[in-house]
Amino acid sequence: PRRPPPRRRRAAPAAAMDRRRCFRTAGQIYYGDVVVDASGACTRQGQGVQIFTASTVTGEAVVWGRYRGGFKKDRMTGTGSHRWSDGSVYEGGMLEGRPHGHGKLTWPEGSWYDGVWAQGE
């Protein structure tokens, strides 16, 4: 009789994208998809929301921007929307934290640029 082939154990993945996390780092608040490595460290990966905060000279906390969209290897990469506290809004492609590909930037007074961006320009 033939024996069945031996079963192979699957190695545990080095990282798993099984979690949504909320954390604060250096004045930034993030909520969204993460990859967790074997040591427990999180890398932003997938869809999420990043809130950029700062402090005034009197110590008051302020929000100066929000990004909602794609992240890849801990950087804003993919399609997203970035809103600044002055009312400016960028919607479109991002690459490593800068507008890239097609996108629209609207300034607070209503003027806008809708076109192609290359690494922030």
MMTF fields as JSON, N, C-alpha, C and O atoms, coordinates in Angstrom:
{
  "mmtfVersion": "1.0.0",
  "mmtfProducer": "UNKNOWN",
  "numBonds": 483,
  "numAtoms": 484,
  "numGroups": 121,
  "numChains": 1,
  "numModels": 1,
  "chainsPerModel": [1],
  "groupsPerChain": [121],
  "chainIdList": ["A"],
  "bondAtomList": [4, 2, 8, 6, 12, 10, 16, 14, 20, 18, 24, 22, 28, 26, 32, 30, 36, 34, 40, 38, 44, 42, 48, 46, 52, 50, 56, 54, 60, 58, 64, 62, 68, 66, 72, 70, 76, 74, 80, 78, 84, 82, 88, 86, 92, 90, 96, 94, 100, 98, 104, 102, 108, 106, 112, 110, 116, 114, 120, 118, 124, 122, 128, 126, 132, 130, 136, 134, 140, 138, 144, 142, 148, 146, 152, 150, 156, 154, 160, 158, 164, 162, 168, 166, 172, 170, 176, 174, 180, 178, 184, 182, 188, 186, 192, 190, 196, 194, 200, 198, 204, 202, 208, 206, 212, 210, 216, 214, 220, 218, 224, 222, 228, 226, 232, 230, 236, 234, 240, 238, 244, 242, 248, 246, 252, 250, 256, 254, 260, 258, 264, 262, 268, 266, 272, 270, 276, 274, 280, 278, 284, 282, 288, 286, 292, 290, 296, 294, 300, 298, 304, 302, 308, 306, 312, 310, 316, 314, 320, 318, 324, 322, 328, 326, 332, 330, 336, 334, 340, 338, 344, 342, 348, 346, 352, 350, 356, 354, 360, 358, 364, 362, 368, 366, 372, 370, 376, 374, 380, 378, 384, 382, 388, 386, 392, 390, 396, 394, 400, 398, 404, 402, 408, 406, 412, 410, 416, 414, 420, 418, 424, 422, 428, 426, 432, 430, 436, 434, 440, 438, 444, 442, 448, 446, 452, 450, 456, 454, 460, 458, 464, 462, 468, 466, 472, 470, 476, 474, 480, 478],
  "bondOrderList": [1, 1, 1, 1, 1, 1, 1, 1, 1, 1, 1, 1, 1, 1, 1, 1, 1, 1, 1, 1, 1, 1, 1, 1, 1, 1, 1, 1, 1, 1, 1, 1, 1, 1, 1, 1, 1, 1, 1, 1, 1, 1, 1, 1, 1, 1, 1, 1, 1, 1, 1, 1, 1, 1, 1, 1, 1, 1, 1, 1, 1, 1, 1, 1, 1, 1, 1, 1, 1, 1, 1, 1, 1, 1, 1, 1, 1, 1, 1, 1, 1, 1, 1, 1, 1, 1, 1, 1, 1, 1, 1, 1, 1, 1, 1, 1, 1, 1, 1, 1, 1, 1, 1, 1, 1, 1, 1, 1, 1, 1, 1, 1, 1, 1, 1, 1, 1, 1, 1, 1],
  "groupList": [{"groupName": "PRO", "atomNameList": ["N", "CA", "C", "O"], "elementList": ["N", "C", "C", "O"], "formalChargeList": [0, 0, 0, 0], "bondAtomList": [1, 0, 2, 1, 3, 2], "bondOrderList": [1, 1, 2], "singleLetterCode": "P", "chemCompType": "L-PEPTIDE LINKING"}, {"groupName": "ARG", "atomNameList": ["N", "CA", "C", "O"], "elementList": ["N", "C", "C", "O"], "formalChargeList": [0, 0, 0, 0], "bondAtomList": [1, 0, 2, 1, 3, 2], "bondOrderList": [1, 1, 2], "singleLetterCode": "R", "chemCompType": "L-PEPTIDE LINKING"}, {"groupName": "ALA", "atomNameList": ["N", "CA", "C", "O"], "elementList": ["N", "C", "C", "O"], "formalChargeList": [0, 0, 0, 0], "bondAtomList": [1, 0, 2, 1, 3, 2], "bondOrderList": [1, 1, 2], "singleLetterCode": "A", "chemCompType": "L-PEPTIDE LINKING"}, {"groupName": "MET", "atomNameList": ["N", "CA", "C", "O"], "elementList": ["N", "C", "C", "O"], "formalChargeList": [0, 0, 0, 0], "bondAtomList": [1, 0, 2, 1, 3, 2], "bondOrderList": [1, 1, 2], "singleLetterCode": "M", "chemCompType": "L-PEPTIDE LINKING"}, {"groupName": "ASP", "atomNameList": ["N", "CA", "C", "O"], "elementList": ["N", "C", "C", "O"], "formalChargeList": [0, 0, 0, 0], "bondAtomList": [1, 0, 2, 1, 3, 2], "bondOrderList": [1, 1, 2], "singleLetterCode": "D", "chemCompType": "L-PEPTIDE LINKING"}, {"groupName": "CYS", "atomNameList": ["N", "CA", "C", "O"], "elementList": ["N", "C", "C", "O"], "formalChargeList": [0, 0, 0, 0], "bondAtomList": [1, 0, 2, 1, 3, 2], "bondOrderList": [1, 1, 2], "singleLetterCode": "C", "chemCompType": "L-PEPTIDE LINKING"}, {"groupName": "PHE", "atomNameList": ["N", "CA", "C", "O"], "elementList": ["N", "C", "C", "O"], "formalChargeList": [0, 0, 0, 0], "bondAtomList": [1, 0, 2, 1, 3, 2], "bondOrderList": [1, 1, 2], "singleLetterCode": "F", "chemCompType": "L-PEPTIDE LINKING"}, {"groupName": "THR", "atomNameList": ["N", "CA", "C", "O"], "elementList": ["N", "C", "C", "O"], "formalChargeList": [0, 0, 0, 0], "bondAtomList": [1, 0, 2, 1, 3, 2], "bondOrderList": [1, 1, 2], "singleLetterCode": "T", "chemCompType": "L-PEPTIDE LINKING"}, {"groupName": "GLY", "atomNameList": ["N", "CA", "C", "O"], "elementList": ["N", "C", "C", "O"], "formalChargeList": [0, 0, 0, 0], "bondAtomList": [1, 0, 2, 1, 3, 2], "bondOrderList": [1, 1, 2], "singleLetterCode": "G", "chemCompType": "PEPTIDE LINKING"}, {"groupName": "GLN", "atomNameList": ["N", "CA", "C", "O"], "elementList": ["N", "C", "C", "O"], "formalChargeList": [0, 0, 0, 0], "bondAtomList": [1, 0, 2, 1, 3, 2], "bondOrderList": [1, 1, 2], "singleLetterCode": "Q", "chemCompType": "L-PEPTIDE LINKING"}, {"groupName": "ILE", "atomNameList": ["N", "CA", "C", "O"], "elementList": ["N", "C", "C", "O"], "formalChargeList": [0, 0, 0, 0], "bondAtomList": [1, 0, 2, 1, 3, 2], "bondOrderList": [1, 1, 2], "singleLetterCode": "I", "chemCompType": "L-PEPTIDE LINKING"}, {"groupName": "TYR", "atomNameList": ["N", "CA", "C", "O"], "elementList": ["N", "C", "C", "O"], "formalChargeList": [0, 0, 0, 0], "bondAtomList": [1, 0, 2, 1, 3, 2], "bondOrderList": [1, 1, 2], "singleLetterCode": "Y", "chemCompType": "L-PEPTIDE LINKING"}, {"groupName": "VAL", "atomNameList": ["N", "CA", "C", "O"], "elementList": ["N", "C", "C", "O"], "formalChargeList": [0, 0, 0, 0], "bondAtomList": [1, 0, 2, 1, 3, 2], "bondOrderList": [1, 1, 2], "singleLetterCode": "V", "chemCompType": "L-PEPTIDE LINKING"}, {"groupName": "SER", "atomNameList": ["N", "CA", "C", "O"], "elementList": ["N", "C", "C", "O"], "formalChargeList": [0, 0, 0, 0], "bondAtomList": [1, 0, 2, 1, 3, 2], "bondOrderList": [1, 1, 2], "singleLetterCode": "S", "chemCompType": "L-PEPTIDE LINKING"}, {"groupName": "GLU", "atomNameList": ["N", "CA", "C", "O"], "elementList": ["N", "C", "C", "O"], "formalChargeList": [0, 0, 0, 0], "bondAtomList": [1, 0, 2, 1, 3, 2], "bondOrderList": [1, 1, 2], "singleLetterCode": "E", "chemCompType": "L-PEPTIDE LINKING"}, {"groupName": "TRP", "atomNameList": ["N", "CA", "C", "O"], "elementList": ["N", "C", "C", "O"], "formalChargeList": [0, 0, 0, 0], "bondAtomList": [1, 0, 2, 1, 3, 2], "bondOrderList": [1, 1, 2], "singleLetterCode": "W", "chemCompType": "L-PEPTIDE LINKING"}, {"groupName": "LYS", "atomNameList": ["N", "CA", "C", "O"], "elementList": ["N", "C", "C", "O"], "formalChargeList": [0, 0, 0, 0], "bondAtomList": [1, 0, 2, 1, 3, 2], "bondOrderList": [1, 1, 2], "singleLetterCode": "K", "chemCompType": "L-PEPTIDE LINKING"}, {"groupName": "HIS", "atomNameList": ["N", "CA", "C", "O"], "elementList": ["N", "C", "C", "O"], "formalChargeList": [0, 0, 0, 0], "bondAtomList": [1, 0, 2, 1, 3, 2], "bondOrderList": [1, 1, 2], "singleLetterCode": "H", "chemCompType": "L-PEPTIDE LINKING"}, {"groupName": "LEU", "atomNameList": ["N", "CA", "C", "O"], "elementList": ["N", "C", "C", "O"], "formalChargeList": [0, 0, 0, 0], "bondAtomList": [1, 0, 2, 1, 3, 2], "bondOrderList": [1, 1, 2], "singleLetterCode": "L", "chemCompType": "L-PEPTIDE LINKING"}],
  "groupTypeList": [0, 1, 1, 0, 0, 0, 1, 1, 1, 1, 2, 2, 0, 2, 2, 2, 3, 4, 1, 1, 1, 5, 6, 1, 7, 2, 8, 9, 10, 11, 11, 8, 4, 12, 12, 12, 4, 2, 13, 8, 2, 5, 7, 1, 9, 8, 9, 8, 12, 9, 10, 6, 7, 2, 13, 7, 12, 7, 8, 14, 2, 12, 12, 15, 8, 1, 11, 1, 8, 8, 6, 16, 16, 4, 1, 3, 7, 8, 7, 8, 13, 17, 1, 15, 13, 4, 8, 13, 12, 11, 14, 8, 8, 3, 18, 14, 8, 1, 0, 17, 8, 17, 8, 16, 18, 7, 15, 0, 14, 8, 13, 15, 11, 4, 8, 12, 15, 2, 9, 8, 14],
  "groupIdList": [1, 2, 3, 4, 5, 6, 7, 8, 9, 10, 11, 12, 13, 14, 15, 16, 17, 18, 19, 20, 21, 22, 23, 24, 25, 26, 27, 28, 29, 30, 31, 32, 33, 34, 35, 36, 37, 38, 39, 40, 41, 42, 43, 44, 45, 46, 47, 48, 49, 50, 51, 52, 53, 54, 55, 56, 57, 58, 59, 60, 61, 62, 63, 64, 65, 66, 67, 68, 69, 70, 71, 72, 73, 74, 75, 76, 77, 78, 79, 80, 81, 82, 83, 84, 85, 86, 87, 88, 89, 90, 91, 92, 93, 94, 95, 96, 97, 98, 99, 100, 101, 102, 103, 104, 105, 106, 107, 108, 109, 110, 111, 112, 113, 114, 115, 116, 117, 118, 119, 120, 121],
  "secStructList": [7, 7, 7, 7, 7, 7, 7, 7, 7, 7, 7, 7, 7, 1, 3, 3, 3, 3, 3, 3, 3, 3, 3, 3, 3, 6, 6, 3, 3, 3, 3, 3, 3, 3, 3, 3, 3, 6, 6, 1, 7, 3, 3, 3, 3, 3, 3, 3, 3, 3, 3, 3, 3, 3, 3, 7, 6, 6, 7, 7, 3, 3, 3, 3, 3, 3, 3, 3, 3, 3, 3, 3, 6, 6, 3, 3, 3, 3, 3, 3, 3, 3, 3, 3, 6, 6, 1, 7, 3, 3, 3, 3, 3, 3, 3, 6, 6, 3, 3, 3, 3, 3, 3, 3, 3, 3, 7, 6, 6, 1, 7, 3, 3, 3, 3, 3, 3, 1, 6, 6, 7],
  "xCoordList": [0.828, 0.0, 0.873, 1.975, 0.349, 1.061, 0.812, -0.287, 1.855, 1.735, 1.407, 1.883, 0.607, 0.349, 1.619, 2.437, 1.78, 2.969, 2.98, 1.921, 4.163, 4.216, 3.62, 3.753, 2.979, 2.405, 3.512, 4.421, 3.404, 4.389, 3.755, 2.604, 4.515, 4.038, 4.323, 5.396, 3.37, 3.575, 4.271, 3.913, 5.261, 5.955, 5.042, 4.308, 5.089, 4.295, 4.844, 6.059, 3.959, 4.442, 5.207, 4.901, 6.201, 7.0, 6.174, 6.435, 5.167, 4.293, 2.874, 2.655, 1.925, 0.534, -0.269, -0.17, -1.079, -1.915, -3.309, -4.262, -3.405, -4.653, -5.257, -6.19, -4.747, -5.179, -5.388, -4.767, -6.282, -6.41, -5.954, -6.343, -5.148, -4.597, -4.796, -4.986, -4.747, -4.735, -3.532, -3.384, -2.666, -1.504, -1.058, -1.418, -0.272, 0.241, 1.758, 2.365, 2.367, 3.816, 4.232, 3.77, 5.083, 5.672, 4.638, 4.825, 3.556, 2.555, 1.607, 0.833, 1.639, 0.745, -0.126, 0.337, -1.381, -2.317, -2.722, -3.099, -2.648, -2.996, -4.026, -3.943, -5.018, -5.942, -6.116, -6.512, -5.824, -6.009, -5.299, -4.906, -5.142, -4.526, -3.033, -2.349, -2.551, -1.127, -0.635, -1.41, 0.653, 1.341, 2.132, 2.845, 2.003, 2.695, 3.793, 3.524, 5.05, 6.138, 6.28, 5.537, 7.22, 7.404, 7.687, 7.369, 8.287, 8.595, 7.417, 7.481, 6.327, 5.157, 5.137, 4.197, 6.16, 6.207, 5.193, 5.016, 4.541, 3.519, 4.073, 4.849, 3.658, 3.95, 2.616, 1.817, 2.366, 1.119, 1.109, 2.046, 0.062, -0.029, -1.501, -2.168, -2.011, -3.426, -4.113, -3.539, -5.328, -6.102, -6.081, -6.139, -5.998, -5.988, -6.212, -6.36, -6.234, -6.399, -5.22, -4.93, -4.548, -3.416, -3.816, -4.219, -3.713, -4.01, -2.7, -1.982, -2.397, -1.15, -1.45, -2.302, -0.747, -0.974, 0.311, 1.405, 0.142, 1.276, 0.871, -0.267, 1.801, 1.511, 1.852, 2.855, 1.006, 1.291, 2.36, 2.751, 2.826, 3.844, 3.312, 4.087, 1.987, 1.398, 1.108, 0.605, 1.425, 1.23, -0.11, -0.406, -0.925, -2.23, -2.06, -1.34, -2.722, -2.655, -3.573, -4.711, -3.075, -3.873, -3.706, -2.671, -4.747, -4.697, -4.407, -5.157, -3.322, -2.996, -3.212, -3.029, -3.598, -3.909, -4.415, -4.189, -5.118, -5.633, -5.462, -5.716, -5.032, -4.928, -5.739, -5.62, -6.558, -7.343, -7.06, -7.343, -6.495, -6.216, -5.234, -5.135, -4.501, -3.616, -2.26, -1.71, -1.739, -0.396, 0.33, -0.256, 1.613, 2.452, 3.805, 4.44, 4.237, 5.502, 5.646, 6.689, 4.588, 4.576, 4.519, 4.665, 4.31, 4.261, 2.91, 2.289, 2.448, 1.205, 1.43, 2.064, 0.917, 1.09, -0.204, -0.733, -0.704, -1.969, -2.89, -2.424, -4.172, -5.155, -5.604, -5.859, -5.7, -6.112, -6.581, -6.61, -6.945, -7.417, -6.668, -6.673, -6.025, -5.276, -5.933, -6.061, -6.35, -7.014, -6.166, -5.765, -5.899, -5.108, -6.018, -7.151, -5.527, -6.327, -6.716, -7.678, -5.991, -6.362, -7.506, -7.964, -7.975, -9.065, -8.616, -9.46, -7.32, -6.815, -7.089, -7.054, -7.364, -7.658, -6.968, -7.051, -6.284, -5.729, -6.409, -6.483, -6.91, -7.515, -6.901, -6.93, -6.341, -5.747, -4.64, -4.599, -3.736, -2.65, -1.571, -1.274, -0.988, 0.116, 1.229, 0.974, 2.461, 3.618, 4.573, 5.115, 4.789, 5.694, 5.44, 6.37, 4.155, 3.784, 3.631, 3.369, 3.79, 3.664, 2.676, 2.534, 1.989, 1.08, 1.822, 2.918, 1.203, 1.844, 0.76, -0.135, 0.846, -0.191, -1.276, -1.011, -2.493, -3.578, -4.114, -4.313, -4.347, -4.903, -5.394, -5.055, -6.19, -6.746, -6.432, -6.736, -5.819, -5.543, -6.451, -6.442, -7.24, -8.138, -7.684, -7.527, -7.472, -7.056, -8.28, -9.384, -8.109, -9.244, -10.149, -11.355, -9.593, -10.427, -11.185, -11.971, -10.949, -11.718, -10.96, -11.453, -9.773, -9.007, -8.487, -8.38, -8.161, -7.748, -6.826, -6.778, -6.094, -5.296, -5.727, -5.682, -6.138, -6.553, -5.696, -5.862, -4.782, -3.892, -2.941, -3.213, -1.812, -0.83, 0.266, 0.76, 0.63, 1.679, 2.819, 2.592, 4.033, 5.199, 5.978, 6.651, 5.89, 6.599, 6.448, 7.434, 5.208, 4.911, 4.881, 4.556, 5.213, 5.243, 4.359, 4.255],
  "yCoordList": [-1.196, 0.0, 1.26, 1.283, 2.279, 3.58, 4.374, 4.393, 5.014, 5.885, 7.302, 7.735, 8.014, 9.428, 10.243, 9.915, 11.298, 12.14, 12.752, 12.999, 12.997, 13.589, 15.005, 15.748, 15.343, 16.692, 17.678, 17.419, 18.8, 19.867, 20.927, 21.321, 21.363, 22.448, 23.765, 23.976, 24.625, 25.969, 26.814, 26.809, 27.532, 28.439, 29.614, 30.079, 30.081, 31.257, 32.458, 32.634, 33.283, 34.448, 35.394, 35.512, 36.065, 37.018, 38.22, 38.849, 38.544, 39.669, 39.28, 38.507, 39.813, 39.517, 40.804, 41.651, 40.951, 42.142, 41.778, 41.705, 41.558, 41.088, 42.078, 41.744, 43.263, 44.176, 45.589, 46.046, 46.245, 47.693, 48.224, 47.711, 49.229, 49.767, 51.264, 51.93, 51.763, 53.193, 53.466, 52.865, 54.381, 54.717, 56.146, 56.744, 56.672, 58.036, 57.968, 57.301, 58.673, 58.727, 60.116, 60.598, 60.766, 62.065, 63.059, 63.65, 63.252, 64.239, 63.78, 64.587, 62.51, 61.981, 60.889, 60.075, 60.891, 59.868, 59.068, 59.645, 57.752, 56.888, 55.872, 55.291, 55.656, 54.56, 53.879, 54.521, 52.585, 51.883, 50.558, 50.002, 50.064, 48.764, 48.815, 49.786, 47.753, 47.643, 46.229, 45.273, 46.126, 44.841, 44.78, 45.721, 43.665, 43.497, 42.465, 41.338, 42.852, 41.892, 41.011, 41.166, 40.108, 39.137, 39.79, 39.225, 40.984, 41.67, 42.472, 43.003, 42.566, 43.336, 44.751, 45.499, 45.134, 46.481, 46.609, 45.678, 47.749, 48.003, 48.842, 49.774, 48.491, 49.28, 49.584, 48.677, 50.866, 51.234, 50.62, 50.814, 49.889, 49.199, 48.943, 48.24, 49.503, 49.358, 50.707, 51.716, 50.742, 51.978, 52.491, 51.713, 53.816, 54.384, 55.874, 56.513, 56.413, 57.848, 58.319, 57.751, 59.356, 59.951, 61.365, 62.145, 61.705, 63.051, 63.673, 63.109, 64.84, 65.544, 66.608, 67.471, 66.546, 67.512, 68.28, 67.881, 69.375, 70.198, 70.902, 70.784, 71.626, 72.41, 73.864, 74.173, 74.756, 76.183, 76.554, 75.723, 77.772, 78.213, 78.2, 78.153, 78.241, 78.178, 76.743, 76.513, 75.778, 74.379, 73.801, 72.643, 74.601, 74.11, 73.156, 73.463, 72.005, 71.037, 71.486, 71.89, 71.415, 71.765, 70.68, 70.019, 70.519, 69.611, 70.462, 71.391, 70.156, 70.956, 70.215, 70.791, 68.95, 68.232, 66.828, 66.244, 66.294, 64.926, 64.289, 64.916, 63.047, 62.275, 61.008, 60.305, 60.72, 59.484, 58.808, 59.368, 57.59, 56.897, 55.762, 55.157, 55.482, 54.343, 54.568, 55.669, 53.489, 53.473, 52.243, 51.173, 52.423, 51.301, 51.469, 52.517, 50.443, 50.467, 51.723, 52.376, 52.048, 53.145, 54.546, 55.536, 54.644, 55.949, 56.136, 55.162, 57.382, 57.678, 57.411, 58.211, 56.303, 55.896, 55.245, 54.346, 55.704, 55.202, 56.38, 57.5, 56.145, 57.217, 57.695, 56.896, 59.027, 59.552, 60.979, 61.598, 61.489, 62.855, 63.476, 62.933, 64.617, 65.314, 66.671, 67.451, 66.954, 68.218, 68.95, 68.374, 70.224, 71.048, 71.963, 72.226, 72.445, 73.291, 74.624, 75.25, 75.079, 76.34, 76.169, 77.149, 74.92, 74.657, 74.102, 73.719, 74.044, 73.454, 71.95, 71.303, 71.403, 69.973, 69.429, 70.019, 68.298, 67.576, 66.218, 65.515, 65.848, 64.535, 63.914, 64.503, 62.718, 62.046, 61.102, 60.608, 60.859, 59.919, 60.476, 61.67, 59.588, 59.945, 58.924, 57.749, 59.387, 58.497, 58.951, 60.054, 58.12, 58.403, 59.768, 60.525, 60.068, 61.278, 62.527, 63.601, 62.415, 63.598, 63.331, 62.193, 64.386, 64.195, 63.602, 64.042, 62.594, 61.932, 61.282, 60.616, 61.48, 60.976, 62.03, 63.216, 61.619, 62.588, 63.001, 62.168, 64.311, 64.812, 66.227, 66.931, 66.639, 67.99, 68.653, 68.109, 69.837, 70.647, 71.86, 72.616, 72.038, 73.182, 74.051, 73.566, 75.356, 76.3, 76.868, 76.793, 77.437, 77.915, 78.924, 78.94, 79.758, 80.776, 80.21, 80.921, 78.927, 78.284, 78.007, 77.256, 78.59, 78.278, 76.842, 76.303, 76.218, 74.835, 74.505, 75.205, 73.416, 72.822, 71.37, 70.644, 70.945, 69.573, 69.042, 69.458, 68.128, 67.644, 66.589, 65.902, 66.48, 65.454, 66.028, 67.133, 65.26, 65.617, 64.616, 63.442, 65.077, 64.194, 64.455, 65.479, 63.545, 63.624, 64.971, 65.576, 65.444, 66.661, 67.935, 68.996, 67.858, 69.075, 68.913, 69.83],
  "zCoordList": [0.0, 0.0, 0.0, 0.548, -0.621, -0.673, 0.595, 1.148, 1.023, 2.183, 1.714, 0.665, 2.476, 2.11, 2.323, 3.183, 1.543, 1.733, 3.129, 3.706, 3.674, 5.014, 5.005, 4.032, 6.086, 6.211, 6.512, 7.3, 5.865, 6.108, 6.979, 6.788, 7.911, 8.758, 8.081, 7.517, 8.145, 7.612, 8.658, 9.836, 8.202, 9.123, 9.424, 8.552, 10.63, 10.993, 10.236, 10.146, 9.693, 8.957, 9.871, 11.058, 9.306, 10.077, 10.478, 11.503, 9.66, 9.964, 9.59, 8.657, 10.316, 10.028, 9.965, 10.853, 8.893, 8.774, 9.267, 8.491, 10.547, 11.1, 12.073, 12.803, 12.09, 13.137, 12.629, 11.67, 13.316, 13.163, 14.513, 15.563, 14.472, 15.718, 15.767, 14.749, 16.972, 17.201, 18.083, 19.147, 17.637, 18.459, 18.179, 17.165, 19.096, 19.005, 19.0, 19.837, 18.036, 17.92, 17.485, 16.451, 18.239, 17.867, 17.354, 16.29, 18.094, 17.705, 16.626, 16.111, 16.264, 15.248, 15.86, 16.659, 15.471, 15.927, 14.701, 13.681, 14.788, 13.664, 14.083, 15.165, 13.204, 13.384, 12.041, 11.068, 11.975, 10.719, 10.681, 11.706, 9.464, 9.237, 9.533, 9.208, 10.153, 10.454, 10.174, 10.139, 9.981, 9.949, 11.241, 11.591, 11.949, 13.227, 13.033, 12.617, 13.337, 13.163, 14.408, 15.378, 14.367, 15.443, 16.794, 17.84, 16.768, 18.028, 18.56, 19.669, 17.771, 18.189, 17.653, 17.921, 16.896, 16.326, 15.181, 14.395, 15.097, 14.08, 12.943, 13.156, 11.724, 10.535, 9.875, 9.64, 9.57, 8.898, 7.498, 6.723, 7.184, 5.9, 5.609, 6.367, 4.522, 4.171, 4.247, 3.837, 4.762, 4.871, 6.304, 7.256, 6.444, 7.78, 7.793, 6.751, 8.995, 9.22, 10.063, 11.116, 9.593, 10.316, 10.696, 9.833, 11.971, 12.452, 12.904, 13.73, 12.353, 12.674, 13.71, 13.498, 14.834, 15.906, 16.194, 15.795, 16.887, 17.313, 18.6, 19.054, 19.175, 20.372, 20.108, 19.464, 20.612, 20.503, 21.524, 22.344, 21.478, 22.44, 23.869, 24.824, 24.013, 25.348, 25.778, 26.877, 24.914, 25.249, 24.84, 25.137, 24.159, 23.713, 22.53, 21.58, 22.589, 21.49, 20.36, 20.599, 19.13, 17.953, 16.891, 16.808, 16.088, 14.95, 13.731, 13.431, 13.021, 11.831, 10.527, 9.454, 10.598, 9.37, 9.63, 10.69, 8.612, 8.666, 7.305, 6.276, 7.304, 6.067, 6.228, 7.231, 5.241, 5.218, 3.889, 2.829, 3.944, 2.701, 2.877, 3.944, 1.794, 1.751, 2.403, 2.383, 2.981, 3.564, 3.035, 2.871, 2.776, 2.362, 3.041, 2.923, 3.743, 4.462, 5.327, 5.322, 6.066, 7.037, 6.418, 7.135, 5.109, 4.43, 3.757, 3.331, 3.656, 2.959, 1.472, 0.784, 0.987, -0.404, -0.874, -0.22, -2.007, -2.55, -2.788, -2.995, -2.763, -2.944, -1.581, -0.679, -1.439, -0.154, -0.217, -1.28, 0.932, 1.099, 2.271, 3.376, 2.027, 3.078, 3.281, 2.337, 4.51, 4.847, 5.88, 6.891, 5.613, 6.524, 7.32, 6.917, 8.444, 9.336, 8.705, 9.152, 7.672, 7.016, 6.015, 5.427, 5.816, 4.887, 3.55, 2.739, 3.292, 2.055, 2.06, 3.107, 0.864, 0.74, -0.498, -1.575, -0.342, -1.484, -1.531, -0.523, -2.721, -2.918, -4.154, -5.234, -3.996, -5.14, -4.73, -3.603, -5.681, -5.459, -4.552, -4.572, -3.755, -2.865, -3.056, -3.322, -2.916, -2.94, -1.867, -1.942, -0.872, 0.247, 0.878, 1.154, 1.1, 1.82, 0.981, 1.523, -0.339, -1.204, -2.335, -2.78, -2.804, -3.937, -5.135, -5.482, -5.761, -6.901, -7.75, -7.228, -9.053, -9.944, -10.063, -9.864, -10.383, -10.535, -9.172, -8.288, -9.017, -7.771, -7.904, -8.855, -6.95, -6.937, -5.6, -4.539, -5.666, -4.478, -4.532, -5.503, -3.47, -3.378, -2.21, -1.09, -2.485, -1.449, -0.747, -1.286, 0.45, 1.254, 0.54, 0.784, -0.329, -0.986, -2.195, -2.821, -2.524, -3.58, -4.867, -5.708, -5.052, -6.26, -6.155, -5.053, -7.298, -7.272, -8.426, -9.437, -8.242, -9.304, -9.4, -8.407, -10.567, -10.797, -11.94, -13.087, -11.632, -12.676, -12.157, -11.173, -12.849, -12.543, -11.646, -11.871, -10.633, -9.691, -9.82, -10.115, -9.6, -9.6, -8.319, -8.197, -7.374, -6.106, -5.431, -5.011, -5.325, -4.603, -5.413, -4.879, -6.691, -7.518, -8.733, -9.548]
}
